[in-house]
Amino acid sequence: MAKGYWIARIDVSDLDTYRKYVAANAKPLAAYGARFLVRAGTFETLEGDSRSRNVVIEFPSYQAALDCYRSQDYQDAIKLRAPVSSGDLVIIEGYDGPQPADR
């Protein structure tokens, strides 16, 4: 079964309030087996537009990624984030097919 991923690009206007969201999202993320792969590290925008913060979170499955987002605990966390940030979030299914080295 392919893993699921959240890919988020976020601008934050109030970091202190945003930290409350980060604390609140820990419970649902743990409950659905989430693992941070990227969490606001150094980046360089080579093409297109960017935001100040980038996050990639891996889940055991695409369904787990969807279920986490839709969970009441995460919806409650969003209420903390929404007033102090703007961004984009994509939930996407991972790829288990051939890789360039396999061709």
N, CA and C atoms as a LAMMPS dump frame, in Angstrom:
ITEM: TIMESTEP
0
ITEM: NUMBER OF ATOMS
309
ITEM: BOX BOUNDS ff ff ff
-5.0000000000000000e+02 5.0000000000000000e+02
-5.0000000000000000e+02 5.0000000000000000e+02
-5.0000000000000000e+02 5.0000000000000000e+02
ITEM: ATOMS id mol type element x y z
1 1 1 N 0.845 -1.178 0
2 1 2 C 0 0 0
3 1 3 C 0.893 1.243 0
4 2 1 N 0.575 2.195 -0.856
5 2 2 C 1.349 3.436 -0.946
6 2 3 C 1.118 4.304 0.282
7 3 1 N 2.163 4.995 0.676
8 3 2 C 2.061 5.932 1.789
9 3 3 C 1.3 7.17 1.337
10 4 1 N 0.907 7.976 2.303
11 4 2 C 0.249 9.245 2.032
12 4 3 C 1.098 10.377 2.561
13 5 1 N 0.972 11.534 1.952
14 5 2 C 1.798 12.687 2.329
15 5 3 C 0.967 13.956 2.385
16 6 1 N 1.282 14.791 3.362
17 6 2 C 0.808 16.161 3.374
18 6 3 C 1.976 17.002 2.882
19 7 1 N 1.718 17.855 1.92
20 7 2 C 2.712 18.813 1.465
21 7 3 C 2.108 20.187 1.714
22 8 1 N 2.731 20.932 2.609
23 8 2 C 2.195 22.23 3.004
24 8 3 C 3.232 23.326 2.777
25 9 1 N 2.734 24.46 2.303
26 9 2 C 3.543 25.663 2.135
27 9 3 C 2.798 26.766 2.866
28 10 1 N 3.447 27.413 3.833
29 10 2 C 2.73 28.286 4.765
30 10 3 C 3.498 29.579 5.002
31 11 1 N 2.773 30.682 5.113
32 11 2 C 3.293 31.951 5.624
33 11 3 C 2.639 32.177 6.978
34 12 1 N 3.433 32.531 7.967
35 12 2 C 2.942 32.712 9.339
36 12 3 C 3.119 34.172 9.733
37 13 1 N 2.05 34.789 10.244
38 13 2 C 2.115 36.19 10.652
39 13 3 C 2.34 36.373 12.15
40 14 1 N 2.083 35.34 12.948
41 14 2 C 2.26 35.423 14.409
42 14 3 C 2.812 34.086 14.891
43 15 1 N 4.114 34.024 15.041
44 15 2 C 4.774 32.766 15.386
45 15 3 C 4.38 32.258 16.774
46 16 1 N 4.162 33.148 17.719
47 16 2 C 3.774 32.702 19.065
48 16 3 C 2.427 31.975 19.043
49 17 1 N 1.464 32.512 18.335
50 17 2 C 0.161 31.85 18.227
51 17 3 C 0.281 30.576 17.398
52 18 1 N 1.089 30.612 16.355
53 18 2 C 1.281 29.433 15.502
54 18 3 C 1.846 28.263 16.307
55 19 1 N 2.674 28.562 17.286
56 19 2 C 3.232 27.501 18.141
57 19 3 C 2.136 26.752 18.898
58 20 1 N 1.025 27.423 19.21
59 20 2 C -0.104 26.755 19.863
60 20 3 C -0.714 25.73 18.913
61 21 1 N -0.79 26.073 17.632
62 21 2 C -1.26 25.115 16.62
63 21 3 C -0.323 23.91 16.554
64 22 1 N 0.975 24.166 16.543
65 22 2 C 1.963 23.08 16.479
66 22 3 C 1.775 22.143 17.673
67 23 1 N 1.564 22.699 18.855
68 23 2 C 1.34 21.865 20.04
69 23 3 C 0.042 21.071 19.909
70 24 1 N -0.999 21.696 19.373
71 24 2 C -2.3 21.028 19.252
72 24 3 C -2.309 19.955 18.166
73 25 1 N -1.492 20.108 17.135
74 25 2 C -1.537 19.104 16.065
75 25 3 C -0.738 17.854 16.404
76 26 1 N 0.044 17.883 17.465
77 26 2 C 0.868 16.723 17.837
78 26 3 C 0.012 15.488 18.118
79 27 1 N -1.104 15.654 18.788
80 27 2 C -1.953 14.512 19.143
81 27 3 C -2.532 13.816 17.905
82 28 1 N -3.214 14.541 17.001
83 28 2 C -3.741 13.83 15.831
84 28 3 C -2.649 13.286 14.914
85 29 1 N -1.559 13.999 14.762
86 29 2 C -0.479 13.492 13.915
87 29 3 C 0.061 12.178 14.472
88 30 1 N 0.265 12.099 15.775
89 30 2 C 0.749 10.856 16.386
90 30 3 C -0.278 9.741 16.244
91 31 1 N -1.543 10.068 16.427
92 31 2 C -2.605 9.06 16.361
93 31 3 C -2.697 8.409 14.981
94 32 1 N -2.331 9.14 13.946
95 32 2 C -2.429 8.609 12.58
96 32 3 C -1.077 8.206 12.001
97 33 1 N -0.063 8.092 12.847
98 33 2 C 1.233 7.561 12.415
99 33 3 C 2.067 8.506 11.576
100 34 1 N 1.895 9.813 11.755
101 34 2 C 2.62 10.802 10.959
102 34 3 C 4.102 10.859 11.32
103 35 1 N 4.882 11.22 10.314
104 35 2 C 6.334 11.378 10.486
105 35 3 C 6.774 12.572 9.635
106 36 1 N 7.409 13.57 10.272
107 36 2 C 7.893 14.739 9.541
108 36 3 C 9.099 14.352 8.693
109 37 1 N 9.04 14.674 7.401
110 37 2 C 10.18 14.5 6.51
111 37 3 C 10.863 15.841 6.255
112 38 1 N 10.062 16.896 6.207
113 38 2 C 10.551 18.265 6.042
114 38 3 C 9.776 19.12 7.023
115 39 1 N 10.507 19.952 7.759
116 39 2 C 9.824 20.811 8.731
117 39 3 C 10.524 22.163 8.794
118 40 1 N 10.186 23.022 7.826
119 40 2 C 10.652 24.414 7.809
120 40 3 C 12.17 24.553 7.74
121 41 1 N 12.842 23.679 7.037
122 41 2 C 14.289 23.778 6.889
123 41 3 C 14.695 24.828 5.869
124 42 1 N 15.983 24.965 5.694
125 42 2 C 16.532 25.876 4.702
126 42 3 C 16.098 25.429 3.313
127 43 1 N 15.72 26.386 2.475
128 43 2 C 15.306 26.035 1.114
129 43 3 C 15.688 27.152 0.158
130 44 1 N 15.665 26.817 -1.115
131 44 2 C 15.935 27.771 -2.174
132 44 3 C 14.853 27.598 -3.24
133 45 1 N 14.183 28.669 -3.578
134 45 2 C 13.151 28.617 -4.603
135 45 3 C 13.822 28.793 -5.963
136 46 1 N 13.756 27.752 -6.766
137 46 2 C 14.393 27.793 -8.081
138 46 3 C 13.406 28.106 -9.204
139 47 1 N 12.14 27.783 -8.996
140 47 2 C 11.109 28.074 -9.985
141 47 3 C 9.803 28.374 -9.262
142 48 1 N 8.997 29.242 -9.822
143 48 2 C 7.679 29.517 -9.272
144 48 3 C 7.709 30.354 -8.011
145 49 1 N 6.593 30.329 -7.306
146 49 2 C 6.423 31.103 -6.076
147 49 3 C 6.734 30.223 -4.875
148 50 1 N 7.011 30.863 -3.757
149 50 2 C 7.253 30.1 -2.537
150 50 3 C 6.597 30.807 -1.365
151 51 1 N 6.586 30.11 -0.259
152 51 2 C 6.125 30.666 1.007
153 51 3 C 7.274 30.518 2
154 52 1 N 7.125 31.082 3.166
155 52 2 C 8.236 31.12 4.115
156 52 3 C 8.492 29.797 4.834
157 53 1 N 7.507 28.899 4.844
158 53 2 C 7.627 27.648 5.597
159 53 3 C 7.127 26.506 4.727
160 54 1 N 7.878 25.416 4.67
161 54 2 C 7.513 24.225 3.897
162 54 3 C 7.531 23.016 4.819
163 55 1 N 6.524 22.154 4.666
164 55 2 C 6.416 20.974 5.52
165 55 3 C 5.978 19.789 4.661
166 56 1 N 6.624 18.643 4.861
167 56 2 C 6.195 17.393 4.238
168 56 3 C 6.051 16.373 5.363
169 57 1 N 4.853 15.799 5.473
170 57 2 C 4.566 14.826 6.526
171 57 3 C 4.156 13.516 5.861
172 58 1 N 4.779 12.435 6.287
173 58 2 C 4.49 11.102 5.745
174 58 3 C 3.531 10.36 6.676
175 59 1 N 2.573 9.661 6.071
176 59 2 C 1.623 8.822 6.806
177 59 3 C 1.742 7.39 6.289
178 60 1 N 1.331 6.409 7.071
179 60 2 C 1.43 5.016 6.634
180 60 3 C 0.621 4.72 5.378
181 61 1 N -0.413 5.523 5.108
182 61 2 C -1.242 5.32 3.917
183 61 3 C -1.898 6.647 3.535
184 62 1 N -2.367 6.695 2.306
185 62 2 C -3.117 7.853 1.832
186 62 3 C -4.373 8.049 2.683
187 63 1 N -5.041 6.957 3.002
188 63 2 C -6.263 7.045 3.817
189 63 3 C -5.965 7.606 5.198
190 64 1 N -4.857 7.201 5.809
191 64 2 C -4.486 7.743 7.123
192 64 3 C -4.247 9.245 7.037
193 65 1 N -3.641 9.704 5.939
194 65 2 C -3.403 11.138 5.753
195 65 3 C -4.724 11.895 5.667
196 66 1 N -5.676 11.353 4.914
197 66 2 C -6.999 11.976 4.814
198 66 3 C -7.731 11.948 6.15
199 67 1 N -7.699 10.798 6.812
200 67 2 C -8.412 10.654 8.085
201 67 3 C -7.861 11.599 9.142
202 68 1 N -6.553 11.777 9.172
203 68 2 C -5.957 12.694 10.14
204 68 3 C -6.469 14.111 9.902
205 69 1 N -6.428 14.545 8.655
206 69 2 C -6.895 15.895 8.34
207 69 3 C -8.349 16.083 8.753
208 70 1 N -9.154 15.092 8.513
209 70 2 C -10.594 15.188 8.786
210 70 3 C -10.962 14.934 10.248
211 71 1 N -9.997 14.505 11.05
212 71 2 C -10.282 14.192 12.46
213 71 3 C -10.679 15.452 13.229
214 72 1 N -11.493 15.27 14.249
215 72 2 C -11.927 16.41 15.057
216 72 3 C -10.742 17.097 15.731
217 73 1 N -9.776 16.313 16.213
218 73 2 C -8.605 16.915 16.869
219 73 3 C -7.84 17.824 15.909
220 74 1 N -7.681 17.397 14.662
221 74 2 C -6.952 18.249 13.721
222 74 3 C -7.796 19.45 13.304
223 75 1 N -9.08 19.26 13.137
224 75 2 C -9.945 20.392 12.807
225 75 3 C -9.917 21.444 13.916
226 76 1 N -9.814 20.993 15.16
227 76 2 C -9.673 21.931 16.279
228 76 3 C -8.34 22.675 16.195
229 77 1 N -7.277 21.983 15.814
230 77 2 C -5.958 22.614 15.674
231 77 3 C -5.975 23.667 14.57
232 78 1 N -6.672 23.384 13.484
233 78 2 C -6.753 24.34 12.376
234 78 3 C -7.309 25.683 12.851
235 79 1 N -8.236 25.646 13.786
236 79 2 C -8.827 26.886 14.299
237 79 3 C -7.782 27.785 14.956
238 80 1 N -6.716 27.194 15.465
239 80 2 C -5.62 27.978 16.049
240 80 3 C -4.714 28.554 14.961
241 81 1 N -4.522 27.8 13.896
242 81 2 C -3.617 28.193 12.822
243 81 3 C -4.221 29.225 11.879
244 82 1 N -5.473 29.059 11.545
245 82 2 C -6.1 29.85 10.484
246 82 3 C -5.969 31.37 10.643
247 83 1 N -6.164 31.931 11.839
248 83 2 C -6.094 33.39 11.946
249 83 3 C -4.681 33.969 11.777
250 84 1 N -3.649 33.137 11.893
251 84 2 C -2.28 33.669 11.886
252 84 3 C -1.424 33.109 10.755
253 85 1 N -2.061 32.484 9.761
254 85 2 C -1.282 31.942 8.658
255 85 3 C -2.124 31.852 7.398
256 86 1 N -1.437 31.747 6.284
257 86 2 C -2.09 31.442 5.02
258 86 3 C -1.198 30.448 4.305
259 87 1 N -1.801 29.575 3.528
260 87 2 C -0.962 28.588 2.882
261 87 3 C -1.709 27.655 1.973
262 88 1 N -0.997 26.648 1.549
263 88 2 C -1.509 25.622 0.651
264 88 3 C -1.195 24.262 1.264
265 89 1 N -2.15 23.346 1.171
266 89 2 C -1.944 21.988 1.664
267 89 3 C -2.477 21.015 0.628
268 90 1 N -1.637 20.07 0.25
269 90 2 C -2.027 19.006 -0.668
270 90 3 C -1.84 17.69 0.065
271 91 1 N -2.823 16.812 -0.025
272 91 2 C -2.674 15.449 0.477
273 91 3 C -2.562 14.57 -0.752
274 92 1 N -1.484 13.808 -0.814
275 92 2 C -1.171 13.072 -2.033
276 92 3 C -0.743 11.639 -1.714
277 93 1 N -1.094 10.742 -2.604
278 93 2 C -0.698 9.342 -2.462
279 93 3 C 0.729 9.166 -2.963
280 94 1 N 1.511 8.4 -2.232
281 94 2 C 2.881 8.119 -2.624
282 94 3 C 2.956 7.233 -3.857
283 95 1 N 4.149 7.087 -4.373
284 95 2 C 4.395 6.32 -5.597
285 95 3 C 5.29 5.144 -5.277
286 96 1 N 4.862 3.942 -5.671
287 96 2 C 5.632 2.718 -5.409
288 96 3 C 6.161 2.06 -6.685
289 97 1 N 6.078 2.753 -7.812
290 97 2 C 6.455 2.159 -9.096
291 97 3 C 7.944 2.24 -9.376
292 98 1 N 8.312 1.938 -10.62
293 98 2 C 9.719 1.943 -11.013
294 98 3 C 10.371 3.296 -10.814
295 99 1 N 11.642 3.278 -10.514
296 99 2 C 12.444 4.478 -10.32
297 99 3 C 13.426 4.639 -11.482
298 100 1 N 13.989 5.835 -11.68
299 100 2 C 14.901 6.056 -12.798
300 100 3 C 16.04 5.036 -12.881
301 101 1 N 16.554 4.59 -11.769
302 101 2 C 17.652 3.615 -11.773
303 101 3 C 17.172 2.242 -12.225
304 102 1 N 15.856 2.006 -12.224
305 102 2 C 15.288 0.717 -12.599
306 102 3 C 15.108 0.586 -14.12
307 103 1 N 15.294 1.642 -14.859
308 103 2 C 15 1.628 -16.307
309 103 3 C 16.153 1.153 -17.131
